[in-house]
Amino acid sequence: MDSITVVELYDLLENKKQGIYLVDIREKFELDSGYIKSAINISMGKILEYVEEFKNKKSVYFICHTGSRSSMVCRELKSRGVNAIDVTGGMMVWYMNMFPVSKK
Protein backbone atom coordinates (compact mmCIF):
# COMPACT_ATOMS: atom_id res chain seq x y z
CA MET A 1 0.00 0.00 0.00
CA ASP A 2 1.23 3.49 -0.83
CA SER A 3 1.66 5.84 2.08
CA ILE A 4 3.27 9.12 3.08
CA THR A 5 4.12 10.61 6.42
CA VAL A 6 2.38 13.63 7.89
CA VAL A 7 5.56 15.66 7.34
CA GLU A 8 5.61 14.67 3.67
CA LEU A 9 1.95 15.68 3.34
CA TYR A 10 2.64 19.02 5.01
CA ASP A 11 5.50 19.66 2.57
CA LEU A 12 3.29 18.80 -0.40
CA LEU A 13 0.58 21.16 0.82
CA GLU A 14 3.05 23.94 1.63
CA ASN A 15 4.63 23.70 -1.82
CA LYS A 16 1.13 23.84 -3.30
CA LYS A 17 1.70 20.81 -5.47
CA GLN A 18 -1.09 20.42 -8.00
CA GLY A 19 -3.42 17.49 -7.68
CA ILE A 20 -3.38 17.09 -3.90
CA TYR A 21 -6.81 15.67 -3.18
CA LEU A 22 -6.96 15.11 0.57
CA VAL A 23 -9.89 13.36 2.23
CA ASP A 24 -10.34 13.47 6.01
CA ILE A 25 -12.39 10.38 6.85
CA ARG A 26 -13.10 11.27 10.47
CA GLU A 27 -16.64 11.77 11.73
CA LYS A 28 -17.99 15.33 11.90
CA PHE A 29 -17.66 15.52 15.70
CA GLU A 30 -13.95 14.67 15.42
CA LEU A 31 -13.35 17.79 13.34
CA ASP A 32 -14.01 19.97 16.40
CA SER A 33 -10.40 19.43 17.45
CA GLY A 34 -9.21 20.84 14.13
CA TYR A 35 -8.83 19.83 10.51
CA ILE A 36 -6.56 20.55 7.57
CA LYS A 37 -8.06 23.49 5.69
CA SER A 38 -7.62 21.99 2.21
CA ALA A 39 -9.10 18.59 3.16
CA ILE A 40 -12.61 17.55 2.32
CA ASN A 41 -14.52 15.56 4.91
CA ILE A 42 -16.14 12.30 3.88
CA SER A 43 -16.75 10.00 6.84
CA MET A 44 -15.47 6.45 6.59
CA GLY A 45 -19.00 5.07 6.37
CA LYS A 46 -19.68 7.01 3.16
CA ILE A 47 -16.37 6.50 1.38
CA LEU A 48 -17.56 3.77 -0.98
CA GLU A 49 -20.17 6.16 -2.40
CA TYR A 50 -17.27 8.14 -3.91
CA VAL A 51 -15.25 5.35 -5.57
CA GLU A 52 -15.99 6.49 -9.13
CA GLU A 53 -15.11 10.10 -8.29
CA PHE A 54 -11.84 8.97 -6.68
CA LYS A 55 -10.96 6.91 -9.76
CA ASN A 56 -10.95 10.14 -11.77
CA LYS A 57 -8.21 11.62 -9.57
CA LYS A 58 -4.50 11.05 -10.13
CA SER A 59 -4.03 10.32 -6.42
CA VAL A 60 -6.26 10.56 -3.37
CA TYR A 61 -4.73 11.03 0.07
CA PHE A 62 -6.63 9.76 3.12
CA ILE A 63 -6.20 10.86 6.71
CA CYS A 64 -7.96 9.95 9.95
CA HIS A 65 -7.10 10.44 13.62
CA THR A 66 -4.29 7.88 14.06
CA GLY A 67 -3.87 6.33 10.60
CA SER A 68 -5.70 3.11 11.44
CA ARG A 69 -8.98 3.85 9.63
CA SER A 70 -7.29 5.52 6.67
CA SER A 71 -5.11 2.44 6.22
CA MET A 72 -8.19 0.20 6.04
CA VAL A 73 -9.92 2.60 3.63
CA CYS A 74 -6.87 2.73 1.38
CA ARG A 75 -6.64 -1.07 1.18
CA GLU A 76 -10.31 -1.32 0.19
CA LEU A 77 -10.12 1.49 -2.35
CA LYS A 78 -6.93 0.10 -3.91
CA SER A 79 -8.80 -3.16 -4.51
CA ARG A 80 -11.41 -1.08 -6.36
CA GLY A 81 -8.90 0.64 -8.62
CA VAL A 82 -8.33 3.91 -6.74
CA ASN A 83 -4.82 5.33 -6.37
CA ALA A 84 -5.31 5.71 -2.61
CA ILE A 85 -2.45 6.99 -0.47
CA ASP A 86 -2.52 6.62 3.30
CA VAL A 87 -1.24 9.42 5.53
CA THR A 88 0.47 7.45 8.31
CA GLY A 89 0.06 8.69 11.85
CA GLY A 90 -3.00 10.76 10.98
CA MET A 91 -4.12 13.95 12.62
CA MET A 92 -2.59 12.90 15.93
CA VAL A 93 0.89 13.29 14.42
CA TRP A 94 -0.24 16.45 12.57
CA TYR A 95 -1.18 17.99 15.95
CA MET A 96 2.06 16.78 17.57
CA ASN A 97 4.04 18.60 14.86
CA MET A 98 1.98 21.72 15.58
CA PHE A 99 1.04 22.06 11.92
CA PRO A 100 -1.81 24.52 11.26
CA VAL A 101 -5.43 23.46 11.67
CA SER A 102 -8.73 25.15 11.01
CA LYS A 103 -11.62 25.05 13.43
CA LYS A 104 -15.30 25.70 12.92
C-alpha positions as CSV (number, residue, x, y, z in Angstrom):
1,M,0.0,0.0,0.0
2,D,1.2,3.5,-0.8
3,S,1.7,5.8,2.1
4,I,3.3,9.1,3.1
5,T,4.1,10.6,6.4
6,V,2.4,13.6,7.9
7,V,5.6,15.7,7.3
8,E,5.6,14.7,3.7
9,L,2.0,15.7,3.3
10,Y,2.6,19.0,5.0
11,D,5.5,19.7,2.6
12,L,3.3,18.8,-0.4
13,L,0.6,21.2,0.8
14,E,3.0,23.9,1.6
15,N,4.6,23.7,-1.8
16,K,1.1,23.8,-3.3
17,K,1.7,20.8,-5.5
18,Q,-1.1,20.4,-8.0
19,G,-3.4,17.5,-7.7
20,I,-3.4,17.1,-3.9
21,Y,-6.8,15.7,-3.2
22,L,-7.0,15.1,0.6
23,V,-9.9,13.4,2.2
24,D,-10.3,13.5,6.0
25,I,-12.4,10.4,6.8
26,R,-13.1,11.3,10.5
27,E,-16.6,11.8,11.7
28,K,-18.0,15.3,11.9
29,F,-17.7,15.5,15.7
30,E,-13.9,14.7,15.4
31,L,-13.4,17.8,13.3
32,D,-14.0,20.0,16.4
33,S,-10.4,19.4,17.4
34,G,-9.2,20.8,14.1
35,Y,-8.8,19.8,10.5
36,I,-6.6,20.6,7.6
37,K,-8.1,23.5,5.7
38,S,-7.6,22.0,2.2
39,A,-9.1,18.6,3.2
40,I,-12.6,17.5,2.3
41,N,-14.5,15.6,4.9
42,I,-16.1,12.3,3.9
43,S,-16.7,10.0,6.8
44,M,-15.5,6.4,6.6
45,G,-19.0,5.1,6.4
46,K,-19.7,7.0,3.2
47,I,-16.4,6.5,1.4
48,L,-17.6,3.8,-1.0
49,E,-20.2,6.2,-2.4
50,Y,-17.3,8.1,-3.9
51,V,-15.3,5.4,-5.6
52,E,-16.0,6.5,-9.1
53,E,-15.1,10.1,-8.3
54,F,-11.8,9.0,-6.7
55,K,-11.0,6.9,-9.8
56,N,-11.0,10.1,-11.8
57,K,-8.2,11.6,-9.6
58,K,-4.5,11.1,-10.1
59,S,-4.0,10.3,-6.4
60,V,-6.3,10.6,-3.4
61,Y,-4.7,11.0,0.1
62,F,-6.6,9.8,3.1
63,I,-6.2,10.9,6.7
64,C,-8.0,10.0,10.0
65,H,-7.1,10.4,13.6
66,T,-4.3,7.9,14.1
67,G,-3.9,6.3,10.6
68,S,-5.7,3.1,11.4
69,R,-9.0,3.8,9.6
70,S,-7.3,5.5,6.7
71,S,-5.1,2.4,6.2
72,M,-8.2,0.2,6.0
73,V,-9.9,2.6,3.6
74,C,-6.9,2.7,1.4
75,R,-6.6,-1.1,1.2
76,E,-10.3,-1.3,0.2
77,L,-10.1,1.5,-2.4
78,K,-6.9,0.1,-3.9
79,S,-8.8,-3.2,-4.5
80,R,-11.4,-1.1,-6.4
81,G,-8.9,0.6,-8.6
82,V,-8.3,3.9,-6.7
83,N,-4.8,5.3,-6.4
84,A,-5.3,5.7,-2.6
85,I,-2.4,7.0,-0.5
86,D,-2.5,6.6,3.3
87,V,-1.2,9.4,5.5
88,T,0.5,7.5,8.3
89,G,0.1,8.7,11.9
90,G,-3.0,10.8,11.0
91,M,-4.1,13.9,12.6
92,M,-2.6,12.9,15.9
93,V,0.9,13.3,14.4
94,W,-0.2,16.5,12.6
95,Y,-1.2,18.0,15.9
96,M,2.1,16.8,17.6
97,N,4.0,18.6,14.9
98,M,2.0,21.7,15.6
99,F,1.0,22.1,11.9
100,P,-1.8,24.5,11.3
101,V,-5.4,23.5,11.7
102,S,-8.7,25.1,11.0
103,K,-11.6,25.1,13.4
104,K,-15.3,25.7,12.9
